[in-house]
Amino acid sequence: MNSYVTKISPGQAQLWKTKPPLLTHLDMELTERCNNNCIHCYINLQADDIKAKEKELSTEEIKCILKEAASLGCLKVRFTGGEPLLREDFEELYLFSRKLGLKVLLFTNATLISPYIADLFVRIPPLERIEISVYGMKRSSYEAVTRVPGSYKAAWRGINILLENNIPFVVKSALLPSNKKEMDEFESWASTIPWMDGPPSYSMLFDLRCRRDSEEKNNLIREIRVSPEEMLEVLIRRGEGFLNEMKEFCSKFVGTNKENLFSCGTGIGGGCIDAYGYFQPCMMLRHPMTIYNIKNGSIEDAVTNFFPKVRKMRAKNPDYITRCARCFLRGLCEQCPAMSWMEHGTLDTPVEYFCRIAHEKARYFGLLEKSEKGWEVNNWKERIIDFSGEIHQLARY
C-alpha cells in the first residue's frame, strides 16, 4: 500500500499509547480569499486581494505548524478558507500533510477541482471525504448566490471530475432565496452520491462577518436569514428521524450553564489557525481576548495554557446573567461567545435572533408554552424527561 496512506509517525503512535493527545484535530484556514462572492459568506475576500495574500502564512510557516500538530498527536487537518485551492502551494501543503500521516479534510466549492488535482487525490488519498458546498441546481440559482458568472459550470465540472475518478466527497448547501425551491431536486441528486450517508445538511442561520469588517455585508446576511418558522419547516421535513434525534439530544445537552461562557468543546483537543497565524479555539471566535499569535508561540502553549484560560471566562453582562445563564434551552440555542462577538463585538451579549430560533424549536417540542421564556422555567428537568423519555446525564445539572 502507498506509504502516504499508511504512515503514522512514531511520535503520534507513542503519544496515543501513553496519554491522551494534546491535539487530535486542527483547522487550517489557508486563505480568506475566494473566487466566489457568496451573498451569505462570513469571511470571504476577493481572490485577487493582494494585501490579504501578502499577509498570509508562508508555505514554510504552515509546514512548521503542521509538523508541530502531528508531533502533538494530531491525526487530521481540515483545509478551509476562503477557497483553499486558491493557494498556489496547495499541492505542496497537501503532500506535506499526508507525509506526516495526517488525514486531510478539504472544504471547497469545487470550482478549482481539475484533472490534475483529481489525479493527486487518486494517487495519494486524503482519507477523508471532501466536503463541497453546492449553491443551486441551476445556473441562475447558483450564480445568484456566488455572484460570479461561470461559477456554476466550473463547480459542476469539478464535481463530475471527482465522480469520474471515484474520489469520495459529500455535498451540503445553504438555504437561500434563490435555491429554496430546489431542495427536493438537490436532495434527490445528493442521494445518488455513493459517499453520502444521509440527507445533505443546510446552512440557514447565517453568521455575520466574523472579522466585523463590513456592516454592509452584515445587513445583507441579516436580510437572507430564514425566520424561525422557516427553519423549523426545513428541519421537520425529516419527520420521525429528526424528532428521535432531538429527543436523544435534549436528554443529554439541554440544561442551564450559569455564568460559564463556554459549554461546548471549543479549544479542547483542537482549534483553528487562520490565514495570518492567529490560533483561536473556535473558527468563528475572533475576539482579541481569545486569539493567540502562533508566530510568537506554539500550538502546545496555546492548547495547554492559553485556551484553558479562555474557557474559564465568565459572563458579566447583566442581560446574559438574567437570561442566558438561567435558560435551559442552551443546547437548542446557537448563543455562544462567537455569535455574541459577531453580532455585538462582545462575548456575553444575548443574540435575539438565536433566542427566537431556540424558543420556536422548544415550543414545537412541547418544552415551552406559547408565552413562556426558557429562563422562567423551574421544572425543566421534568419537561425534558417527558419529551425525551430519557433521564441519563440529567443529574449533572
Phi, psi and chi 1 to 4 in degrees:
 res  aa     phi    psi   chi1   chi2   chi3   chi4
   1 MET       -  147.8 -176.9  176.9  -72.1      -
   2 ASN   -55.5  133.1 -167.3  -53.1      -      -
   3 SER   -63.1  -26.1   60.8      -      -      -
   4 TYR   -65.2  -29.5  -74.3   98.0      -      -
   5 VAL   -77.6  -36.1  177.4      -      -      -
   6 THR  -103.1  -16.3   59.7      -      -      -
   7 LYS   -71.6  127.8 -176.3  175.0 -179.5 -179.8
   8 ILE  -130.7  129.8  -63.3  177.9      -      -
   9 SER   -66.1  149.7   70.5      -      -      -
  10 PRO   -55.0  -35.5  -25.4   34.5      -      -
  11 GLY   -61.2  -40.7      -      -      -      -
  12 GLN   -64.3  -48.0  -72.4  174.6  -40.7      -
  13 ALA   -61.8  -43.2      -      -      -      -
  14 GLN   -66.3  -39.2 -176.6   64.6   23.4      -
  15 LEU   -62.8  -43.0 -173.0   59.1      -      -
  16 TRP   -63.6  -30.8  -81.2   94.6      -      -
  17 LYS   -78.2  -33.2  -71.0  178.0 -179.3  178.0
  18 THR   -94.0  -34.3   57.4      -      -      -
  19 LYS  -163.2  162.0   60.3 -179.1  178.6  179.6
  20 PRO   -59.3  139.5  -22.7   33.1      -      -
  21 PRO   -68.4  146.5   25.7  -35.1      -      -
  22 LEU   -67.9  -31.4  -73.7  174.7      -      -
  23 LEU  -137.2  119.8 -162.7   73.7      -      -
  24 THR  -102.2  -24.3   59.2      -      -      -
  25 HIS  -153.8  158.3   60.0  -79.3      -      -
  26 LEU  -146.5  133.2  179.2   67.0      -      -
  27 ASP   -95.7  129.4  -67.4  -24.6      -      -
  28 MET  -117.4  112.3  -72.7  -68.0  -57.2      -
  29 GLU   -87.0   94.7 -171.7 -178.7   79.2      -
  30 LEU   -66.6  -31.1  -64.4 -176.7      -      -
  31 THR  -160.9  152.1 -179.6      -      -      -
  32 GLU   -92.1   -9.5  -70.1 -174.7  -27.5      -
  33 ARG   -74.4  147.8  -63.5  173.4  -64.4  116.5
  34 CYS  -147.5  147.5 -172.3      -      -      -
  35 ASN   -85.8   -2.7   55.2  -25.2      -      -
  36 ASN  -105.8  169.8  -76.4  -23.2      -      -
  37 ASN  -135.7   57.6 -175.4   27.0      -      -
  38 CYS   -62.1  139.1  -65.1      -      -      -
  39 ILE   -66.4  -22.3   58.3  175.3      -      -
  40 HIS  -103.5    1.1   63.9  -71.1      -      -
  41 CYS   -73.5  137.8 -170.6      -      -      -
  42 TYR   -90.7   -2.2   62.4   85.3      -      -
  43 ILE  -144.5  -19.6 -160.0  166.8      -      -
  44 ASN   -63.2  142.2   66.1  -55.0      -      -
  45 LEU  -117.1  164.3  -60.3  174.9      -      -
  46 GLN   -64.1  146.4  -67.3 -177.2   -8.5      -
  47 ALA   -59.4  -32.4      -      -      -      -
  48 ASP   -99.0   24.0   59.7   -3.5      -      -
  49 ASP   -73.4   97.3 -171.1  -36.8      -      -
  50 ILE   -65.6  -41.6  -59.2  -59.9      -      -
  51 LYS   -61.3  -42.3  -70.6 -175.1  178.3  179.3
  52 ALA   -65.2  -42.4      -      -      -      -
  53 LYS   -61.6  -40.1 -174.9  176.1 -179.3  179.7
  54 GLU   -67.2  -27.5  -70.4  175.0  -14.5      -
  55 LYS   -84.1  -15.0  -68.4 -168.2  -59.7 -179.7
  56 GLU   -64.8  152.6  -70.2  170.8    2.8      -
  57 LEU   -56.1  143.0  -69.2  170.2      -      -
  58 SER   -77.0  167.8   68.6      -      -      -
  59 THR   -56.0  -46.6  -54.7      -      -      -
  60 GLU   -67.8  -35.9  -68.3  -53.1  -47.7      -
  61 GLU   -64.4  -41.6  -74.5  173.7  -34.5      -
  62 ILE   -66.7  -39.3  -65.7  176.1      -      -
  63 LYS   -61.2  -41.4  -75.6 -177.3  176.9 -179.1
  64 CYS   -62.5  -40.4  -73.4      -      -      -
  65 ILE   -63.8  -46.2  -70.4  169.2      -      -
  66 LEU   -63.6  -38.4  -67.5  169.4      -      -
  67 LYS   -65.2  -43.1 -170.2  173.1 -179.3  179.0
  68 GLU   -65.9  -40.3 -174.4 -169.5    0.3      -
  69 ALA   -56.9  -46.9      -      -      -      -
  70 ALA   -62.6  -38.4      -      -      -      -
  71 SER   -67.1  -22.4   73.9      -      -      -
  72 LEU   -91.1    1.9  -64.4  175.0      -      -
  73 GLY   107.3   -1.4      -      -      -      -
  74 CYS   -62.0  134.2 -176.4      -      -      -
  75 LEU  -115.3   -9.5  -66.8  177.6      -      -
  76 LYS  -145.2  136.2  179.7  171.1   71.5  173.5
  77 VAL  -122.7  136.9   60.7      -      -      -
  78 ARG  -105.0  119.9  173.6  166.4   59.3  173.4
  79 PHE   -94.1  119.8  -74.6  153.7      -      -
  80 THR  -138.4 -173.5 -176.7      -      -      -
  81 GLY  -156.2 -141.9      -      -      -      -
  82 GLY    39.6 -161.9      -      -      -      -
  83 GLU  -108.7  106.4  172.8   49.2   56.0      -
  84 PRO   -61.1  -26.0   17.8  -29.8      -      -
  85 LEU   -72.2   -6.5  -67.8  177.3      -      -
  86 LEU   -71.0  -23.6  -84.6  175.9      -      -
  87 ARG   -65.7  125.7  -73.1  -82.6  -55.1 -146.5
  88 GLU   -66.1  -21.1  -63.6  167.3   -2.0      -
  89 ASP  -100.3   19.0   56.6   -1.1      -      -
  90 PHE   -56.6  -47.7  174.4   82.0      -      -
  91 GLU   -58.4  -43.2  179.5 -177.4    3.6      -
  92 GLU   -63.3  -42.8 -175.4  175.4   -7.2      -
  93 LEU   -67.9  -38.8  -65.3  173.6      -      -
  94 TYR   -62.4  -49.2  175.3   77.9      -      -
  95 LEU   -62.2  -39.9  -70.1  174.2      -      -
  96 PHE   -62.6  -42.9 -172.2   81.1      -      -
  97 SER   -61.5  -45.5  -59.4      -      -      -
  98 ARG   -67.7  -35.9  -65.7  -62.7  -66.8  112.8
  99 LYS   -63.1  -30.3  -74.3  179.9  179.7  179.1
 100 LEU   -75.4   -8.1  -72.2  170.5      -      -
 101 GLY    90.8    8.9      -      -      -      -
 102 LEU   -81.7  134.2  -63.7  169.5      -      -
 103 LYS   -71.6  148.6  -62.7  179.1 -179.6 -180.0
 104 VAL  -121.2  121.7  175.5      -      -      -
 105 LEU  -104.2  120.5  172.1   56.9      -      -
 106 LEU  -107.4  124.0  174.7   63.7      -      -
 107 PHE   -98.9  123.0  -83.4   18.5      -      -
 108 THR  -150.0  160.2  179.2      -      -      -
 109 ASN   -92.8   -1.7   58.7   34.8      -      -
 110 ALA    75.6   -3.7      -      -      -      -
 111 THR   -68.7  -22.9   57.9      -      -      -
 112 LEU  -104.8    9.4  -60.6  178.2      -      -
 113 ILE   -70.6  121.2  -63.7  -70.9      -      -
 114 SER  -121.4  167.3   63.9      -      -      -
 115 PRO   -56.1  -34.7  -29.1   37.1      -      -
 116 TYR   -65.1  -47.2 -177.7   84.9      -      -
 117 ILE   -63.6  -41.4  -70.3  -68.2      -      -
 118 ALA   -61.1  -42.2      -      -      -      -
 119 ASP   -62.0  -37.1 -179.0   64.9      -      -
 120 LEU   -60.0  -45.0  173.2   66.2      -      -
 121 PHE   -71.1  -27.8  -66.4  152.1      -      -
 122 VAL   -70.8  -46.4  169.0      -      -      -
 123 ARG   -67.9  -40.0  -69.7 -174.7  -67.9  108.1
 124 ILE  -132.9   87.0  -55.0  162.2      -      -
 125 PRO   -61.1  143.7  -21.4   33.2      -      -
 126 PRO   -71.4  -18.9   22.6  -32.2      -      -
 127 LEU    69.7    5.5  -59.7 -172.2      -      -
 128 GLU  -133.2  146.2  -70.1  -75.5  -17.9      -
 129 ARG   -69.0  130.5  -67.2  172.9  -64.1  179.5
 130 ILE   -63.0  141.4  -63.8  167.8      -      -
 131 GLU  -111.6  123.4  -66.8 -164.1   19.2      -
 132 ILE  -117.8  130.4  -61.3  173.3      -      -
 133 SER   -88.8  123.6  -62.2      -      -      -
 134 VAL  -114.3  122.9  177.6      -      -      -
 135 TYR  -103.7    3.1  -60.4  119.4      -      -
 136 GLY   171.3  153.2      -      -      -      -
 137 MET   -93.3   -6.0  -61.5  -60.2  -69.9      -
 138 LYS  -129.6  156.1  -59.7  176.6  176.6   62.7
 139 ARG   -59.5  -41.4 -176.9 -179.4   64.8   81.5
 140 SER   -64.3  -44.2   57.1      -      -      -
 141 SER   -71.6  -40.8   58.2      -      -      -
 142 TYR   -63.9  -49.8 -170.7   98.7      -      -
 143 GLU   -79.9  -11.9  -65.8 -176.6    2.9      -
 144 ALA   -68.1  -25.4      -      -      -      -
 145 VAL   -86.9  -51.3  176.1      -      -      -
 146 THR   -77.0  -26.1   64.3      -      -      -
 147 ARG    57.8   32.8  -61.7 -176.2  -70.9 -173.9
 148 VAL  -132.0  111.7  173.9      -      -      -
 149 PRO   -58.4  135.8  -23.9   34.6      -      -
 150 GLY    90.0   -8.6      -      -      -      -
 151 SER   -69.3  -32.7   56.3      -      -      -
 152 TYR   -63.1  -49.4  170.7   77.7      -      -
 153 LYS   -61.8  -41.7 -177.2  178.3  179.6 -180.0
 154 ALA   -65.1  -41.6      -      -      -      -
 155 ALA   -65.0  -45.2      -      -      -      -
 156 TRP   -71.5  -29.6  -75.2   94.2      -      -
 157 ARG   -62.5  -45.6 -179.3  178.8   63.6 -117.7
 158 GLY   -62.6  -42.2      -      -      -      -
 159 ILE   -62.3  -43.5  -70.9  169.7      -      -
 160 ASN   -66.8  -33.0  -73.1  -33.7      -      -
 161 ILE   -63.2  -42.3  -71.2  172.7      -      -
 162 LEU   -63.3  -43.0  -65.5  177.3      -      -
 163 LEU   -62.4  -44.7  -74.8  169.8      -      -
 164 GLU   -63.4  -29.3  -69.1  164.4    3.8      -
 165 ASN   -98.9    5.5  -73.6  -84.7      -      -
 166 ASN    57.7   40.8 -156.7   36.8      -      -
 167 ILE   -94.8  120.0  -62.3  170.0      -      -
 168 PRO   -61.0  132.3  -24.8   36.3      -      -
 169 PHE  -153.7  160.6   70.3   92.6      -      -
 170 VAL  -128.3  163.0  -63.6      -      -      -
 171 VAL  -123.7  154.2  -65.8      -      -      -
 172 LYS  -144.3  173.4   54.0 -166.5  176.5 -176.1
 173 SER  -147.5  175.3 -171.3      -      -      -
 174 ALA  -122.3  127.7      -      -      -      -
 175 LEU   -82.0  109.0 -162.9   61.7      -      -
 176 LEU  -131.3  162.9  -68.0  156.4      -      -
 177 PRO   -53.4  -35.8  -29.6   36.5      -      -
 178 SER   -77.6  -19.2   65.3      -      -      -
 179 ASN  -120.7    4.8   62.7   24.9      -      -
 180 LYS   -57.0  -36.7  -75.2 -178.4 -179.8  179.5
 181 LYS   -79.1   -2.4  -64.8 -178.9  179.0  178.8
 182 GLU  -102.6    9.8  -61.7  176.3   -0.6      -
 183 MET   -58.3  -46.9  -69.0 -178.9   67.6      -
 184 ASP   -62.6  -43.0  -71.0  -21.3      -      -
 185 GLU   -64.3  -42.8 -177.1 -178.2   -0.1      -
 186 PHE   -63.6  -45.7  172.9   60.9      -      -
 187 GLU   -67.7  -35.4  -69.3  174.2    9.2      -
 188 SER   -63.8  -45.2  177.4      -      -      -
 189 TRP   -65.5  -42.8  168.8   72.2      -      -
 190 ALA   -59.7  -32.8      -      -      -      -
 191 SER   -67.3  -14.9   69.2      -      -      -
 192 THR   -88.2   -9.7   67.9      -      -      -
 193 ILE   -76.1  121.7  -61.2  172.4      -      -
 194 PRO   -58.5  -25.9  -20.6   31.0      -      -
 195 TRP   -99.3    2.3  -52.6  -78.5      -      -
 196 MET   -76.8  131.6  -66.4  -72.5  -67.8      -
 197 ASP  -110.3   20.0   51.1   16.0      -      -
 198 GLY   170.8 -177.7      -      -      -      -
 199 PRO   -61.6  150.3  -18.5   30.7      -      -
 200 PRO   -67.9  152.3   26.4  -35.1      -      -
 201 SER   -90.2  158.4   62.1      -      -      -
 202 TYR  -126.8  136.4  -65.7   91.0      -      -
 203 SER   -83.0  132.1  -63.1      -      -      -
 204 MET  -134.2  -38.7  -67.9 -176.3  -76.6      -
 205 LEU   -93.5   70.7  -46.0 -178.9      -      -
 206 PHE   -61.5  135.0  -57.4  115.6      -      -
 207 ASP   -76.5  146.9  -60.0  -41.0      -      -
 208 LEU   -76.1  175.1  -60.0 -173.3      -      -
 209 ARG   -62.6  117.5  -58.1  -75.6  -68.5 -172.6
 210 CYS   -74.8  -12.4   57.8      -      -      -
 211 ARG   -88.3   -6.9  -65.0  -72.9 -175.2 -160.6
 212 ARG    52.0   47.6  -62.2 -176.2   56.5   79.8
 213 ASP  -108.9   -3.1   57.2    0.5      -      -
 214 SER  -158.6  104.1  173.9      -      -      -
 215 GLU   -68.1  -29.3 -170.2   58.4   24.1      -
 216 GLU   -62.0  -45.9 -179.9 -178.6   -5.2      -
 217 LYS   -68.3  -36.4  -69.0 -178.7  178.2  179.7
 218 ASN   -61.2  -41.5  -81.9  -16.7      -      -
 219 ASN   -63.5  -37.4  -72.7  -26.0      -      -
 220 LEU   -65.9  -41.7  177.5   56.9      -      -
 221 ILE   -62.3  -42.0  -67.0  170.9      -      -
 222 ARG   -60.7  -38.0  -68.2 -173.1 -176.2   98.4
 223 GLU   -66.5  -30.9  -70.5  175.2    6.1      -
 224 ILE   -99.4   -0.5   58.9  178.0      -      -
 225 ARG   -63.8  143.9  -79.7  173.8  164.9  172.1
 226 VAL   -74.9  155.5  -62.3      -      -      -
 227 SER   -79.4  163.5   67.2      -      -      -
 228 PRO   -55.3  -38.0  -28.1   35.9      -      -
 229 GLU   -67.5  -40.9  -65.3   76.2   17.6      -
 230 GLU   -66.1  -40.8  -71.0  174.8  -47.9      -
 231 MET   -59.9  -45.9  175.6  -84.7  -52.4      -
 232 LEU   -65.6  -37.7 -169.5   57.3      -      -
 233 GLU   -59.9  -39.6 -176.3  179.1  -14.4      -
 234 VAL   -68.4  -44.3  172.7      -      -      -
 235 LEU   -63.7  -40.9  -67.4  177.0      -      -
 236 ILE   -79.5   -2.0   62.8  178.3      -      -
 237 ARG   -60.8  -24.9  -68.8  172.3   78.7 -111.6
 238 ARG   -80.2   -6.2  -64.9  179.1   52.4 -156.7
 239 GLY    65.0 -135.6      -      -      -      -
 240 GLU   -60.0  -34.2 -165.1   68.8   20.2      -
 241 GLY   -60.2  -43.6      -      -      -      -
 242 PHE   -64.5  -44.5  165.8   68.1      -      -
 243 LEU   -63.2  -42.4 -165.7   58.8      -      -
 244 ASN   -64.8  -40.1  -71.4  -23.6      -      -
 245 GLU   -61.8  -41.2  -74.7  179.6    9.7      -
 246 MET   -70.7  -32.8  -67.2  -49.2  -59.0      -
 247 LYS   -62.9  -44.9  -73.0 -179.3  178.2 -179.6
 248 GLU   -65.1  -42.6  176.2   70.3   13.9      -
 249 PHE   -62.3  -47.7 -179.6   86.5      -      -
 250 CYS   -64.8  -33.3  -73.2      -      -      -
 251 SER   -66.0  -19.8   71.8      -      -      -
 252 LYS  -107.2  -37.1  -65.5 -179.8  179.1  179.4
 253 PHE  -120.3   -4.5  -59.7  113.0      -      -
 254 VAL   -86.9  138.0  168.4      -      -      -
 255 GLY   159.6  169.1      -      -      -      -
 256 THR   -77.3  158.9   58.3      -      -      -
 257 ASN  -128.6    6.2 -161.1   43.9      -      -
 258 LYS    53.2 -141.0  -59.9 -176.8  179.6  179.2
 259 GLU   -90.1    2.2  -71.3   85.8   20.7      -
 260 ASN   -66.5  128.2  -62.3  -41.1      -      -
 261 LEU   -78.5  -32.3  -75.3  174.1      -      -
 262 PHE  -110.1  110.9  -65.8   91.3      -      -
 263 SER  -110.4   -5.6   58.9      -      -      -
 264 CYS   -94.9 -172.9   61.5      -      -      -
 265 GLY   -94.1   18.9      -      -      -      -
 266 THR   -58.3  133.5 -174.3      -      -      -
 267 GLY    80.8    1.5      -      -      -      -
 268 ILE  -103.0  111.1  -60.5  176.4      -      -
 269 GLY    76.3    6.9      -      -      -      -
 270 GLY  -177.6 -174.1      -      -      -      -
 271 GLY   171.0 -171.9      -      -      -      -
 272 CYS  -129.0  129.9  173.3      -      -      -
 273 ILE  -104.9  121.6  -63.2  178.8      -      -
 274 ASP   -79.6 -179.5   74.8    5.6      -      -
 275 ALA   -64.7  -14.5      -      -      -      -
 276 TYR  -113.9    3.9  -43.3  111.5      -      -
 277 GLY    99.4   15.7      -      -      -      -
 278 TYR   -97.3  126.7  -70.9   96.5      -      -
 279 PHE   -97.6  124.1 -165.0   13.8      -      -
 280 GLN  -128.6  146.3   52.3 -134.4   31.4      -
 281 PRO   -65.0  -23.7   22.1  -32.0      -      -
 282 CYS  -136.2  141.7  165.7      -      -      -
 283 MET   -58.4  -31.3 -174.8  177.1  -67.4      -
 284 MET   -92.8  -10.2  -49.0  -56.3  -62.2      -
 285 LEU   -93.0  100.7 -174.3   54.5      -      -
 286 ARG  -112.0   15.9  -43.3  -84.7  175.2  148.4
 287 HIS   -60.8  136.7 -170.3  -75.3      -      -
 288 PRO   -54.6  -28.3  -26.1   34.0      -      -
 289 MET   -80.0   -7.4  -67.8  176.9   61.9      -
 290 THR  -118.9    8.4   64.8      -      -      -
 291 ILE  -114.1  149.9   57.4  175.8      -      -
 292 TYR  -126.8  126.1  177.4   97.1      -      -
 293 ASN   -78.6  104.4 -170.7  -17.0      -      -
 294 ILE   -67.1  -21.9 -154.4   72.6      -      -
 295 LYS   -68.1  -23.3  -66.1 -178.6  178.8 -179.7
 296 ASN  -105.5   10.5  -62.8  -28.8      -      -
 297 GLY  -157.9 -140.2      -      -      -      -
 298 SER  -151.4  160.9   66.0      -      -      -
 299 ILE   -60.1  -42.5  -64.7  176.6      -      -
 300 GLU   -59.9  -43.6 -177.5  174.8    9.6      -
 301 ASP   -65.5  -40.9 -179.7   51.5      -      -
 302 ALA   -62.7  -45.8      -      -      -      -
 303 VAL   -72.2  -37.1  172.0      -      -      -
 304 THR   -89.7  -25.8   58.2      -      -      -
 305 ASN  -119.3  -48.0  -62.7  -49.4      -      -
 306 PHE   -77.6  -52.5 -177.3   73.1      -      -
 307 PHE   -60.4  -41.2  -73.4  173.2      -      -
 308 PRO   -58.1  -35.2  -28.0   37.4      -      -
 309 LYS   -67.7  -40.1  -68.1  178.2 -178.1  177.5
 310 VAL   -60.7  -44.1  171.2      -      -      -
 311 ARG   -65.8  -19.3  -72.0 -172.2   56.3   80.8
 312 LYS   -86.0   -3.8  -70.3  179.5 -179.0  178.4
 313 MET   -60.9  141.5  -70.3 -179.7  175.6      -
 314 ARG  -122.8  153.5  -65.6  172.6   68.3   83.9
 315 ALA   -69.7  144.2      -      -      -      -
 316 LYS  -122.3  -17.8  -62.6  179.0 -179.4  178.9
 317 ASN   -67.1  122.4 -174.2  -42.1      -      -
 318 PRO   -57.1  -37.8  -24.7   34.7      -      -
 319 ASP   -62.8  -40.8  -74.5  -17.4      -      -
 320 TYR   -65.2  -44.6 -175.2   99.7      -      -
 321 ILE   -65.4  -39.2  -66.9  171.2      -      -
 322 THR   -81.6  -19.6   56.9      -      -      -
 323 ARG  -111.9  -75.2  -69.0  174.2   48.6  179.9
 324 CYS   -60.6  -41.2  -56.1      -      -      -
 325 ALA   -65.9  -23.6      -      -      -      -
 326 ARG  -104.8   -3.5  -61.5  174.5   57.2 -168.1
 327 CYS   -85.7  130.3 -175.4      -      -      -
 328 PHE   -84.5    1.6   78.2   99.3      -      -
 329 LEU   -88.2   16.4  -56.4 -178.9      -      -
 330 ARG   -46.5  -49.6  171.8  176.1   57.5   86.6
 331 GLY   -67.9  -22.5      -      -      -      -
 332 LEU   -91.1   -6.7  -63.6  176.7      -      -
 333 CYS  -109.5  141.7 -173.4      -      -      -
 334 GLU   -83.0   -2.8  -61.6  -69.9  -35.5      -
 335 GLN   -56.1  126.1  172.0   74.1   41.2      -
 336 CYS  -162.9  170.4   71.6      -      -      -
 337 PRO   -56.6  -36.6  -29.2   37.4      -      -
 338 ALA   -65.0  -43.4      -      -      -      -
 339 MET   -66.7  -39.5  -60.5  -56.4  152.6      -
 340 SER   -63.0  -38.8 -179.1      -      -      -
 341 TRP   -62.4  -47.4  161.2 -110.3      -      -
 342 MET   -67.2  -37.2  -72.6 -177.2  -76.6      -
 343 GLU   -82.0  -37.4  -61.0  -86.4  -18.6      -
 344 HIS  -127.9  -11.0  -59.5  -65.7      -      -
 345 GLY    78.5   16.8      -      -      -      -
 346 THR  -127.3 -179.6   68.9      -      -      -
 347 LEU  -104.7  -12.5  -66.0  172.2      -      -
 348 ASP  -140.6   37.8   59.3   -3.2      -      -
 349 THR  -105.1  126.2  -55.6      -      -      -
 350 PRO   -58.0  139.5  -24.8   35.0      -      -
 351 VAL  -102.9  110.8  179.4      -      -      -
 352 GLU   -60.8  -37.1  -65.8  -59.6  -30.4      -
 353 TYR   -59.5  -47.0  176.4   65.7      -      -
 354 PHE   -71.9  -29.5  -63.9  126.8      -      -
 355 CYS   -64.1  -44.3 -174.8      -      -      -
 356 ARG   -62.7  -41.0  -71.0  169.7   49.8 -143.4
 357 ILE   -61.3  -48.4  -67.2  -75.1      -      -
 358 ALA   -62.4  -42.1      -      -      -      -
 359 HIS   -68.3  -34.9  -80.5   73.2      -      -
 360 GLU   -63.4  -43.6 -175.2   70.9   19.2      -
 361 LYS   -64.4  -43.6  -73.3 -170.8  -76.4 -171.3
 362 ALA   -62.5  -39.1      -      -      -      -
 363 ARG   -67.9  -37.0  -66.7 -172.3 -175.7  102.6
 364 TYR   -62.8  -38.3  176.2   78.4      -      -
 365 PHE   -79.4   -5.6  -62.2  144.4      -      -
 366 GLY    81.3   16.7      -      -      -      -
 367 LEU   -84.4  -18.2  -63.4  173.4      -      -
 368 LEU  -135.8  146.9  -71.7  177.6      -      -
 369 GLU   -78.3  167.6  -61.5  -64.8  -25.0      -
 370 LYS   -55.6  -41.8 -174.3  174.5 -178.3  179.3
 371 SER   -98.1   -0.6   59.8      -      -      -
 372 GLU   -78.1  152.6  -78.9 -174.9  -45.5      -
 373 LYS  -113.3  147.2  -60.5  -63.5 -176.0 -178.1
 374 GLY   -60.1  -29.6      -      -      -      -
 375 TRP   -83.6   -2.8   53.3   87.6      -      -
 376 GLU   -96.0   -8.2  -60.7  171.1  -18.3      -
 377 VAL   -92.5  127.3  176.5      -      -      -
 378 ASN   -98.2  -30.8  -66.1  -41.4      -      -
 379 ASN   -96.4   38.9   67.6  -26.6      -      -
 380 TRP   -66.3  -30.6   60.0  -93.9      -      -
 381 LYS   -61.2  -44.5  -69.4 -176.6 -178.2 -179.9
 382 GLU   -62.6  -38.0  -70.9   80.8    1.8      -
 383 ARG   -66.2  -40.2  -62.3 -171.1 -172.2 -167.2
 384 ILE   -64.4  -42.3  -65.4  -62.5      -      -
 385 ILE   -63.6  -41.8  -67.9  171.5      -      -
 386 ASP   -62.3  -38.8  -71.0  -17.8      -      -
 387 PHE   -74.6  -47.2  169.6   60.8      -      -
 388 SER   -89.9  -25.9   67.2      -      -      -
 389 GLY    72.8   10.8      -      -      -      -
 390 GLU  -125.6  144.9  -59.1  -77.1  -11.3      -
 391 ILE  -123.4   -1.9   60.1  172.5      -      -
 392 HIS   -66.6  141.7   57.0  -75.9      -      -
 393 GLN    74.3   -3.8  -63.9 -165.1   30.5      -
 394 LEU   -69.6  -27.1  -79.7  176.9      -      -
 395 ALA   -61.2  -24.5      -      -      -      -
 396 ARG   -69.1  -10.3   67.6 -169.3  176.9  101.6
 397 TYR   -94.3      -  -61.0  109.4      -      -
